[in-house]
Amino acid sequence: MINNQFNTQLKRNPGNFSISDNKLRIQNSNGQSSILFEDISSITWKKISIPNLTFIMIGIFILFFGMMIVSINTKTNQGDSVLLLFIIVGIGFIVYGYINKIIWEDVIVETRGGMLLSYSVDQHKGQIEVNRIENARRDGLQNTSNN
């Protein structure tokens, strides 16, 4: 079962966490959620990458309108060279959009009830955030058992 708060779309959900009163509080673009340490089932992170749509759209624009403009205005050998240039540049932008992906990581906290809470962090920060949450969780659970 996936909760609506889980980032099911390929869209960044920037956020962070804080610890207070033996609770993990997750702040993201959907608001704030809190969960007791005892109710946490698992904590993980997931790398998300999507093509850079800006470069892809520029490439499609160059291909489409460049070919249209060249075919309307010129019927010479020079027009063929310009058309070839538009094709190469347009395809180059499209390929670059797929190579130069937008990458981030989602930190996902699952509760014992199956609810998923997540927030997005920069690339290579997911494991660091998971470790910070795990350490805080461990410290919080040890402090409550000592009291």
C-alpha positions in Angstrom: 0.0 0.0 0.0 1.5 3.4 -1.0 0.5 6.5 0.9 -0.2 9.7 -1.1 2.7 11.3 0.6 5.2 8.9 -1.2 6.8 10.5 -4.1 5.2 8.4 -6.9 5.8 11.0 -9.5 9.2 11.7 -10.8 9.3 15.1 -9.2 11.5 16.5 -6.4 9.9 16.6 -3.0 12.5 18.7 -1.1 12.5 18.4 2.7 14.4 17.6 5.8 13.9 15.9 9.2 14.2 16.8 12.8 14.1 14.9 16.1 11.9 16.0 19.0 10.5 14.1 22.0 11.4 10.6 20.6 9.7 11.5 17.3 11.0 11.8 13.8 9.4 14.8 12.1 9.6 15.0 8.3 9.0 18.3 6.6 8.5 18.3 2.9 6.5 20.0 0.2 3.3 18.1 1.3 3.6 19.5 4.9 4.9 18.0 8.1 4.5 14.4 9.4 5.8 12.9 12.6 6.3 9.3 13.7 7.4 7.7 16.9 10.8 5.9 16.7 9.1 2.7 17.8 6.7 2.9 14.8 9.5 3.0 12.2 9.7 -0.2 10.2 12.5 0.7 7.8 14.5 3.6 6.5 16.0 3.6 3.0 16.9 5.9 0.1 16.4 5.6 -3.6 18.2 7.3 -6.5 15.9 9.0 -9.0 17.0 10.2 -12.4 15.0 11.7 -15.2 16.0 13.0 -18.6 16.7 16.8 -18.8 13.5 17.8 -20.5 14.8 21.4 -21.2 17.5 20.2 -23.5 15.2 17.6 -25.1 12.5 20.3 -25.9 15.2 22.7 -27.3 16.4 19.8 -29.5 12.9 19.1 -30.8 12.3 22.8 -31.3 15.5 23.1 -33.3 14.7 20.1 -35.4 11.1 21.0 -36.2 11.4 24.7 -36.8 14.9 24.6 -38.2 13.8 22.1 -40.9 10.6 24.1 -41.5 12.4 27.4 -42.0 15.2 25.9 -44.1 12.7 24.1 -46.4 10.6 27.2 -46.9 13.4 29.7 -47.5 16.0 27.8 -49.5 16.2 25.2 -52.2 19.9 25.3 -52.8 22.9 23.2 -51.9 23.6 25.8 -49.1 20.1 25.1 -47.8 20.9 21.4 -47.6 24.0 22.2 -45.5 22.0 24.4 -43.1 19.3 21.7 -42.9 22.0 19.1 -42.0 23.4 21.5 -39.4 19.9 21.9 -37.8 19.4 18.1 -37.7 22.8 17.5 -36.1 22.4 20.3 -33.5 18.8 19.2 -32.7 19.7 15.6 -32.3 22.8 16.7 -30.2 20.5 18.6 -27.8 18.1 15.6 -27.5 21.0 13.1 -26.8 22.5 15.5 -24.3 19.2 15.7 -22.5 19.2 12.0 -22.0 22.9 11.8 -21.1 22.8 14.8 -18.7 20.0 13.6 -16.4 18.5 15.4 -13.5 19.4 13.3 -10.4 18.4 13.4 -6.8 17.7 10.9 -4.0 14.5 10.2 -2.0 14.8 9.3 1.7 11.9 6.9 2.5 10.7 6.1 6.0 8.2 3.2 6.3 6.0 2.8 9.3 4.9 -0.5 10.8 1.4 0.3 9.4 2.8 0.5 5.9 2.7 4.3 5.5 5.6 5.7 3.5 7.0 9.2 4.3 9.6 10.6 1.9 11.5 13.7 1.1 14.1 14.5 -1.6 17.8 15.4 -1.1 20.7 16.2 -3.5 22.5 13.4 -5.2 24.9 11.4 -2.8 23.1 12.7 0.3 20.5 9.9 0.7 22.8 7.5 2.5 24.0 10.3 4.7 20.5 11.3 5.7 19.5 7.6 6.4 22.6 7.2 8.6 21.7 10.4 10.5 18.2 9.3 11.1 19.3 5.8 12.2 21.8 7.3 14.6 19.2 9.6 16.1 16.8 6.8 16.3 19.3 4.5 18.1 20.2 7.3 20.5 16.5 8.1 21.1 15.6 4.5 21.8 18.6 4.1 24.1 17.7 7.2 26.1 14.1 6.1 26.6 15.1 2.6 27.7 17.6 4.1 30.3 14.8 6.2 31.9 
